[in-house]
Amino acid sequence: MYRYTAFDKSFVNSRAAQFRDQLERWQDGRLSEDAFRPLRLQNGWYVQRHAPMLRVAVPYGELSSTQLRVLARIAREYDDPAPEVYRVAMEAQGRLGTARLPTHCAHFTTRTNVQFNWIPLDKAADVMDLLATVDMHGIQTSGNCIRNISCDERAGVAPDEVADPRPFAEIMRQWTTLHPEFAFLPRKFKIAITGASEDRAATAWHDVGLQLVRDEQGELGFRVSAGGGMGRTPVIAALMREFLPWRHIMNYIEAIVRVYNRYGRRDNKYKARIKILMKAEGQRYTDDVNEEFRQIVEHDGAPHLISAAELERVSASFVPPALHASHESSDEAEADVHPLYARWLQRNVAQHKDPALRIVTLSFKRLLQSPGDATAEQLETVADLAERFSAGEARVTHTQNVVLPWVRASELYALWQAARDAGFASANVQLLTDMIACPGGDFCALANARSLPIAQALTERYQDLDELDDIGEIDLHISGCINSCGHHHSGHIGVLGVDKDGREWYQITLGGSDGSAASGVAQAGKVIGPSFSAAEVPHVIEAILNTYRDAREPRERFIETVRRIGIEPFKAAANAARANEEVSA
């Protein structure tokens, strides 16, 4: 993991001190609400439906056990609403028929950050000071800036990796944090990097997507795409450069952002993303970027060229940990006598570039707990597991789980037993209940409908692992509004909350993809007709899955069947399910 330098530490601590001063001035009236709002947002503090929400940056998803314990402490000591606030929230949820809202809890996001939903603003400075003690903060988690840069959760350990993307992500993090031209963009700007042949970082859905590749001579560089995004207008990123030498990647990103800054709309936030500009300008945008890049290199002297020495300096923080050699045989042999362990090995354990190690996913998808939520006790348990089995390191995933990247094959059985006892060993990774869901209307003021009750209803319905295995790999993504924080556009099955005359309804989409090997080329799902009520959604999903099971060919996955037969059979099944539900009601 990257280790903060003295400068890094000083910078984070000074930002925490600045925020404390800003908060105190706002509290005593010396700073107006309008003046304070952008300052709190620049440190990751939002005001949501019931209480403030803090988004903590987790660059490229990596967390140490020490950081996990501090996050657990924040959850336990600060993520606790005032009784009156909680009573109002509970009354609202009782009226809407939802389970109790979680407190003392963190939430893993789809961009590998961590959020807290119940921290009072008068405690915000104390929390920022506590985060700074373990080199954490909320910088670049909000506002119209370059946001926290995300990576493949298997970065540096995946067998299919061309090169480790984390050093480049860290260099870019440092560069973008202090770059004044990136602080006031027309809209938020997201970058994702992968170094693997399989895209596990959903790069095609980002404002800039980067994939490390090698040319015919074996030289390392980047395949650069830009203009991807979800929201109201889902767009797949367009290819900008098939191969860009790695040294020039920041110069090229600067060119992309300069042109975006020059022409991006600031009069309409719904049309301000780079995807809208690129869609309107077409090839002219690419030509302008390439010309800007030429000017930066030839006239400005390529000021952001990455030197070999700088890459080596940063890369030194990402060397594999010194693990004690193990002469024991692999515990995978235990699968012959433990069926549940065998399932777990198949679904939650992946190969590592070191044959003696494995990559293990801890599932945070369980009954009576929202996808991605982690209590204080669970965070501490993950810290313990990371220390015992993974050199003190864990990683948040794009799918709201946690990965242990440094597990010895000889310790898999012991880890499974410990994970099972903690409730993290559900063998459902990439199956239906391994769903993505945003916090939705239970917390977010922007949401049109709640995501979590839908996720809970589907989790309750599909608890049989044999049935889940029979259905096979499937991405189910749920968003509470068109902003698509639950990435419904890229789900094989997507669920989108919409508002109709003050009531909650849900659109269903089919055939979306994030670009991973299991999903194929990235694309947005297609809506299968009118929206459904919350009560109808589980029945509609069941009808869709039954249609797939009837129509699939041998070893054909859900997404493959959808692409082969089209959405019409699924649409008919969904409408029939609605009619049956209306009759039974």
C-alpha positions in Angstrom: 0.0 0.0 0.0 1.1 3.6 -0.6 2.7 5.2 2.4 2.1 8.9 2.9 5.1 11.1 2.8 5.7 13.9 5.3 4.2 16.3 2.7 1.1 14.1 2.3 0.6 13.9 6.1 1.1 17.7 6.5 -1.4 18.4 3.7 -4.2 16.2 5.1 -3.7 17.5 8.6 -3.8 21.1 7.4 -7.0 20.4 5.5 -8.5 19.0 8.6 -7.5 22.1 10.6 -8.9 24.4 7.9 -12.2 22.5 8.0 -12.4 22.8 11.7 -12.0 26.6 11.4 -14.6 26.8 8.7 -17.0 24.7 10.7 -16.6 26.9 13.8 -17.1 30.1 11.8 -20.3 28.7 10.3 -21.6 27.6 13.7 -21.1 31.1 15.2 -22.5 32.9 12.1 -19.3 34.3 10.7 -19.6 32.1 7.6 -23.0 32.0 5.8 -24.7 28.8 4.7 -24.0 29.6 1.1 -20.3 30.2 1.8 -19.9 27.1 4.0 -21.6 24.7 1.5 -18.8 24.5 -1.1 -16.3 24.2 1.8 -17.9 21.2 3.4 -18.5 19.6 0.0 -14.8 19.9 -0.8 -14.2 17.8 2.3 -16.9 15.2 1.5 -19.7 16.4 3.6 -23.2 16.3 2.1 -26.6 17.1 3.7 -29.0 14.2 2.9 -32.6 13.4 3.6 -32.4 12.9 7.4 -28.8 13.9 8.4 -25.4 14.8 7.0 -23.5 12.2 5.0 -19.7 11.9 4.9 -18.0 10.3 1.9 -14.4 9.2 2.8 -11.9 8.7 -0.1 -10.4 5.3 -0.5 -8.0 5.7 -3.4 -8.0 2.6 -5.6 -10.0 0.8 -2.9 -7.1 -0.1 -0.6 -7.5 -0.1 3.2 -5.1 -1.1 5.9 -6.3 -2.9 9.0 -5.4 0.3 11.0 -7.7 2.4 8.7 -10.5 -0.2 9.0 -10.3 0.1 12.8 -10.6 3.9 12.6 -13.6 3.6 10.3 -15.1 1.2 12.9 -14.5 3.7 15.6 -16.2 6.5 13.6 -19.2 4.2 13.0 -19.5 3.3 16.7 -18.8 6.7 18.2 -20.2 9.2 15.7 -22.6 7.5 13.3 -25.6 7.8 15.6 -28.5 10.2 15.0 -30.1 12.4 17.6 -33.2 10.7 19.0 -35.6 13.2 17.4 -33.9 12.9 14.0 -34.1 9.1 14.2 -37.7 9.2 15.3 -38.7 11.3 12.3 -36.8 9.0 10.0 -38.4 5.9 11.5 -41.9 7.4 11.3 -41.3 8.0 7.6 -40.0 4.5 7.1 -43.0 3.1 9.0 -45.3 5.0 6.8 -43.5 3.6 3.8 -43.3 0.0 5.1 -39.5 -0.4 5.4 -37.2 -2.0 7.9 -35.3 0.0 10.5 -32.6 2.3 9.2 -29.1 1.1 10.1 -26.9 3.2 12.4 -23.3 2.7 13.7 -22.6 1.6 10.2 -20.4 2.4 7.2 -21.4 1.9 3.6 -19.2 0.8 0.7 -19.9 2.6 -2.6 -19.7 1.5 -6.2 -16.6 3.7 -6.6 -14.8 2.0 -3.6 -15.3 4.9 -1.2 -16.8 4.6 2.3 -19.9 6.6 3.4 -21.5 7.4 6.8 -25.1 8.6 7.0 -25.7 9.7 10.6 -22.8 11.9 11.7 -24.0 15.3 13.0 -22.2 18.3 11.5 -21.1 19.6 14.9 -19.0 16.4 15.2 -17.6 16.7 11.6 -14.3 18.3 12.5 -13.6 15.7 15.2 -14.1 13.0 12.5 -11.8 14.6 10.0 -9.1 14.9 12.7 -9.5 11.2 13.4 -9.3 10.2 9.7 -6.2 12.3 9.3 -4.4 10.2 12.0 -4.5 7.3 9.5 -3.9 9.3 6.3 -7.6 9.5 5.3 -9.8 12.3 4.3 -12.8 13.3 2.1 -10.9 15.3 -0.5 -12.1 14.8 -4.1 -15.2 12.9 -3.1 -17.6 15.7 -4.0 -17.8 18.8 -6.2 -17.0 19.5 -9.8 -13.5 18.2 -9.7 -11.6 15.1 -10.6 -13.0 12.6 -8.1 -11.3 9.7 -6.3 -9.5 7.5 -8.9 -10.7 3.9 -8.9 -9.0 0.7 -10.0 -9.6 -3.0 -10.4 -9.7 -4.5 -6.9 -7.3 -7.2 -8.1 -4.7 -4.6 -9.1 -1.1 -5.9 -8.6 -2.2 -9.4 -7.9 -4.3 -10.6 -10.9 -2.7 -13.2 -13.2 -4.1 -11.4 -16.3 -2.4 -8.1 -15.5 -0.1 -6.4 -17.9 1.1 -3.9 -15.3 0.0 -2.7 -11.9 -2.2 0.4 -12.3 -1.9 1.6 -8.7 1.3 3.6 -9.0 -0.2 5.5 -11.9 -3.4 6.0 -9.9 -1.4 7.4 -7.0 0.6 9.7 -9.1 -2.6 11.0 -10.7 -4.2 11.4 -7.3 -1.4 13.6 -6.1 -1.4 15.6 -9.3 -5.1 16.2 -9.5 -5.5 17.1 -5.8 -3.6 20.3 -6.1 -4.1 21.2 -9.8 -6.2 24.5 -9.9 -7.5 23.8 -13.4 -9.3 20.7 -12.1 -11.0 22.4 -9.1 -13.8 24.1 -11.0 -14.9 21.9 -13.9 -18.3 22.1 -15.5 -19.3 18.9 -13.6 -17.8 16.1 -11.6 -15.2 14.0 -13.4 -14.3 10.3 -12.8 -11.3 8.3 -13.9 -10.9 4.5 -13.7 -7.7 2.5 -14.5 -7.1 -1.1 -15.0 -3.9 -3.0 -15.8 -5.6 -6.3 -16.7 -6.9 -7.8 -19.9 -10.3 -8.2 -18.3 -11.9 -4.9 -17.4 -13.0 -5.2 -13.8 -13.0 -1.5 -13.2 -15.9 -0.6 -15.6 -13.6 1.8 -17.4 -16.1 2.3 -20.3 -18.6 3.9 -17.9 -16.2 6.7 -16.8 -15.3 10.2 -18.0 -11.9 8.8 -18.7 -11.2 5.1 -18.8 -7.6 3.9 -18.9 -6.3 0.4 -19.7 -2.6 -0.5 -19.5 -1.4 -2.3 -22.7 1.8 -3.1 -24.5 2.5 -2.4 -28.1 4.1 -4.7 -30.7 7.5 -3.8 -29.3 6.5 -4.6 -25.8 6.5 -0.9 -24.7 4.0 -0.1 -21.9 1.3 2.5 -22.5 -2.4 3.3 -22.1 -5.5 2.7 -24.2 -7.4 5.9 -23.5 -11.2 6.3 -23.7 -13.3 9.2 -22.7 -16.9 10.4 -22.4 -18.5 7.5 -20.6 -21.1 7.9 -18.0 -24.5 6.9 -16.6 -27.2 9.2 -15.3 -30.0 10.6 -17.5 -28.0 9.9 -20.7 -26.1 6.6 -20.5 -23.1 6.7 -22.8 -20.2 4.3 -23.4 -16.8 6.0 -23.5 -15.3 6.6 -27.0 -11.8 5.5 -27.9 -9.4 8.5 -27.9 -6.0 6.8 -28.3 -5.3 3.1 -29.0 -1.8 3.5 -27.5 -0.3 6.4 -25.5 3.2 6.0 -24.0 2.8 5.8 -20.2 5.0 8.8 -19.6 2.5 11.1 -21.3 -0.7 10.0 -19.6 -1.0 13.1 -17.4 -0.3 15.4 -20.3 -3.0 13.8 -22.3 -5.5 13.9 -19.4 -4.7 17.6 -19.1 -5.6 18.0 -22.8 -8.9 16.2 -22.3 -9.8 18.3 -19.3 -8.7 21.6 -20.8 -11.0 21.1 -23.8 -13.8 20.0 -21.5 -13.2 23.1 -19.3 -13.2 25.3 -22.4 -16.5 24.1 -24.0 -18.4 22.2 -21.4 -21.7 23.7 -20.4 -22.1 25.4 -17.1 -25.6 26.7 -17.6 -27.4 23.3 -17.2 -26.0 20.7 -14.8 -27.9 18.0 -16.6 -26.0 18.7 -19.8 -22.6 19.6 -18.2 -20.9 16.2 -18.2 -18.1 15.5 -20.7 -20.2 12.8 -22.3 -22.8 15.4 -23.5 -20.0 17.6 -25.0 -18.4 14.7 -26.8 -21.7 13.5 -28.1 -22.5 16.9 -29.5 -19.0 17.6 -30.9 -18.2 14.1 -32.2 -14.8 13.9 -33.9 -14.1 17.6 -33.5 -13.7 17.0 -29.7 -11.1 14.3 -30.3 -9.3 16.5 -32.8 -9.2 19.4 -30.4 -7.8 17.2 -27.6 -5.1 15.9 -29.8 -4.2 19.4 -30.9 -4.2 20.5 -27.3 -1.9 17.6 -26.4 0.4 18.5 -29.2 0.6 22.1 -27.9 1.3 20.8 -24.3 4.1 18.6 -25.5 5.7 20.8 -28.2 5.1 24.3 -26.8 4.9 23.8 -23.1 7.6 21.1 -22.9 5.4 18.3 -21.6 5.3 19.6 -18.0 3.5 16.6 -16.6 5.7 13.9 -18.1 6.1 11.0 -15.6 9.8 10.3 -15.0 11.1 6.8 -14.5 12.4 7.9 -11.1 9.0 9.1 -10.0 7.3 5.9 -11.2 10.0 3.9 -9.4 9.5 6.0 -6.2 5.8 5.5 -6.1 5.9 1.9 -7.2 8.1 1.1 -4.2 5.0 1.4 -2.0 3.3 -1.3 -4.0 5.7 -4.1 -3.7 4.2 -7.4 -2.5 4.3 -7.8 1.3 6.9 -10.0 2.9 4.9 -13.1 3.7 6.4 -15.9 5.7 7.0 -18.9 3.5 4.5 -21.7 4.0 5.4 -25.3 3.3 1.9 -26.6 4.0 -0.2 -28.0 1.2 -3.2 -26.1 -0.2 -6.3 -26.3 2.0 -8.4 -26.6 -1.2 -8.2 -30.4 -0.7 -10.7 -29.9 2.2 -13.4 -29.2 -0.4 -13.9 -33.0 -0.9 -15.4 -33.3 2.6 -17.0 -29.9 3.1 -19.6 -29.0 0.4 -20.1 -25.4 1.7 -16.4 -24.8 1.6 -16.3 -26.2 -2.0 -19.0 -23.7 -3.0 -17.0 -20.9 -1.4 -13.8 -21.9 -3.2 -15.6 -21.9 -6.5 -17.4 -18.5 -6.1 -15.3 -16.4 -3.7 -11.7 -17.4 -4.4 -9.7 -16.4 -7.4 -6.3 -17.2 -8.7 -3.4 -15.0 -7.8 -0.3 -14.1 -9.9 1.7 -15.9 -7.1 0.7 -19.6 -7.3 1.0 -19.9 -3.5 -1.5 -17.2 -2.9 -5.2 -16.6 -3.6 -7.6 -13.6 -3.9 -10.6 -14.0 -1.6 -13.8 -12.0 -1.6 -15.7 -11.5 1.6 -19.4 -11.2 0.8 -21.3 -8.2 2.3 -24.6 -9.3 0.8 -26.7 -10.9 3.5 -30.3 -11.2 4.8 -31.4 -8.2 6.9 -28.4 -6.1 5.8 -28.3 -3.7 2.9 -25.8 -4.3 0.2 -22.4 -2.7 1.1 -23.3 -1.9 4.7 -20.8 -2.8 7.4 -21.3 -2.3 11.1 -18.6 -1.2 13.4 -18.1 -4.8 14.7 -17.9 -6.1 11.1 -15.3 -3.5 10.2 -13.2 -4.6 13.1 -13.6 -8.2 12.1 -12.4 -7.5 8.6 -9.4 -5.7 10.1 -8.7 -8.9 12.2 -9.1 -11.1 9.1 -6.8 -8.8 7.1 -4.1 -9.0 9.7 -4.3 -12.7 10.2 -4.7 -13.7 6.5 -3.8 -10.9 4.2 -0.8 -8.9 5.4 -3.0 -6.3 7.0 -4.6 -5.2 3.7 -8.2 -5.3 2.4 -9.8 -3.7 -0.6 -13.3 -2.4 -1.2 -14.7 -3.7 -4.5 -16.8 -2.1 -7.3 -19.6 -4.5 -6.3 -19.7 -3.4 -2.6 -17.8 -6.4 -1.1 -14.3 -6.6 0.4 -11.3 -8.5 -1.0 -8.4 -9.9 0.8 -5.6 -9.9 -1.8 -2.8 -11.8 0.0 -4.2 -15.1 1.3 -2.0 -18.2 1.3 -3.6 -21.1 -0.4 -2.6 -23.2 2.7 -4.8 -21.0 4.9 -7.9 -20.9 2.8 -9.8 -23.4 5.0 -8.9 -21.5 8.2 -10.0 -18.3 6.5 -13.3 -19.8 5.4 -14.0 -21.0 8.9 -13.3 -17.5 10.3 -15.3 -15.8 7.6 -18.2 -18.2 8.1 -18.3 -17.5 11.8 -18.4 -13.7 11.0 -21.1 -14.1 8.4 -18.9 -13.2 5.4 -18.6 -16.6 3.7 -21.8 -16.6 1.6 -20.8 -18.3 -1.6 -22.8 -15.9 -3.8 -20.2 -13.8 -5.5 -21.4 -12.9 -9.0 -24.8 -14.6 -8.4 -28.1 -12.9 -8.1 -28.0 -11.9 -4.4 -24.5 -10.3 -4.9 -26.4 -7.3 -6.1 -25.4 -3.6 -6.2 -27.7 -1.1 -4.6 -27.4 2.6 -3.7 -28.8 3.9 -0.4 -31.8 5.3 -2.3 -34.7 7.1 -0.8 -34.0 5.8 2.7 -31.2 8.3 2.9 -30.6 10.3 -0.3 -32.5 13.5 -0.8 -32.1 13.1 -4.6 -33.8 9.7 -4.8 -37.2 9.2 -6.2 -37.7 5.8 -4.6 -36.1 3.4 -2.2 -33.6 0.8 -3.3 -33.0 -1.1 -0.1 -36.5 -2.6 0.4 -36.3 -4.0 -3.2 -32.8 -5.4 -2.5 -34.1 -6.9 0.8 -37.2 -8.5 -0.9 -35.1 -10.1 -3.6 -32.5 -11.3 -1.1 -35.3 -13.0 1.0 -36.8 -14.6 -2.1 -33.5 -16.1 -3.3 -31.8 -17.7 -0.3 -31.4 -21.2 -1.8 -27.8 -21.6 -3.0 -28.8 -24.4 -5.3 -31.3 -22.2 -7.0 -28.8 -19.4 -7.3 -26.2 -21.7 -8.8 -28.8 -22.9 -11.3 -29.6 -19.3 -12.3 -25.9 -18.7 -12.7 -23.8 -15.5 -12.9 -26.0 -12.4 -13.2 -25.5 -8.7 -12.4 -28.5 -7.1 -10.6 -28.1 -3.4 -10.1 -30.6 -1.1 -8.3 -30.7 2.7 -8.3 -33.1 5.0 -6.4 -33.0 7.7 -9.1 -31.7 8.5 -12.6 -28.3 9.6 -11.2 -27.6 5.9 -11.3 -25.4 5.5 -8.1 -26.5 1.9 -8.1 -25.3 1.5 -11.8 -28.6 0.2 -13.0 -27.7 0.9 -16.6 -24.9 -1.6 -16.5 -26.9 -4.4 -14.8 -27.9 -7.5 -16.7 -31.0 -6.7 -14.8 -31.4 -3.0 -13.8 -34.0 -1.6 -11.4 -34.5 2.2 -11.4 -36.7 4.0 -8.9 -39.0 6.6 -10.4 -41.6 9.0 -9.0 -45.2 9.0 -10.3 -47.5 11.5 -8.6 -45.6 11.1 -5.3 -45.6 7.3 -5.4 -42.7 5.0 -5.8 -42.4 3.0 -9.1 -39.6 1.0 -10.7 -38.4 0.6 -14.3 -36.8 -2.6 -15.3 -33.9 -2.8 -17.8 -32.3 -5.8 -19.4 -29.0 -6.5 -21.2 -26.7 -4.0 -19.6 -23.0 -4.7 -19.1 -20.1 -3.2 -17.2 -17.6 -4.6 -19.7 -16.2 -7.5 -17.6 -15.5 -10.9 -19.1 -18.7 -12.3 -17.6 -20.7 -9.6 -19.3 -19.0 -8.9 -22.6 -18.8 -5.5 -24.2 -20.1 -2.6 -22.1 -23.6 -1.4 -23.0 -26.7 0.1 -21.4 -29.7 -2.0 -20.7 -33.1 -1.5 -22.4 -36.3 -0.7 -20.6 -38.9 -3.5 -20.9 -42.0 -1.3 -20.7 -44.0 0.6 -18.1 -42.8 0.8 -14.6 -43.9 -1.5 -11.8 -44.9 -1.0 -8.2 -42.6 -2.1 -5.4 -44.8 -5.1 -4.6 -44.7 -6.2 -8.2 -40.9 -6.0 -8.7 -40.0 -9.4 -7.0 -42.7 -11.2 -9.1 -41.4 -9.5 -12.2 -37.8 -10.5 -11.6 -38.9 -14.0 -10.9 -40.8 -14.1 -14.2 -37.8 -12.8 -16.1 -35.6 -15.4 -14.5 -38.0 -18.2 -15.2 -38.2 -17.1 -18.9 -34.4 -17.3 -19.0 -34.3 -20.8 -17.5 -36.9 -22.0 -20.0 -35.1 -20.4 -23.0 -31.4 -20.9 -22.2 -29.1 -23.2 -24.1 -26.7 -25.5 -22.3 -24.1 -23.5 -20.2 -25.6 -20.2 -21.5 -25.5 -17.3 -19.0 -28.4 -14.9 -18.5 -26.8 -12.0 -20.4 -26.1 -14.3 -23.4 -29.7 -15.5 -23.5 -31.0 -11.9 -23.5 -28.7 -11.0 -26.3 -29.7 -14.1 -28.3 -33.5 -13.9 -28.0 -34.0 -10.2 -27.4 -36.1 -8.6 -24.7 -39.6 -9.2 -26.0 -40.0 -12.7 -24.3 -38.9 -11.1 -21.0 -41.2 -8.1 -21.5 -44.2 -10.4 -22.1 -43.3 -12.4 -19.0 -43.0 -9.3 -16.9 -46.3 -7.9 -18.0 -48.0 -11.3 -17.3 -46.5 -11.2 -13.8 -48.0 -7.8 -13.3 -51.4 -9.0 -14.4 -51.2 -12.0 -12.1 -50.2 -9.8 -9.1 -53.1 -7.4 -9.8 -55.6 -10.3 -9.9 -54.2 -11.9 -6.6 -54.3 -8.4 -5.0 
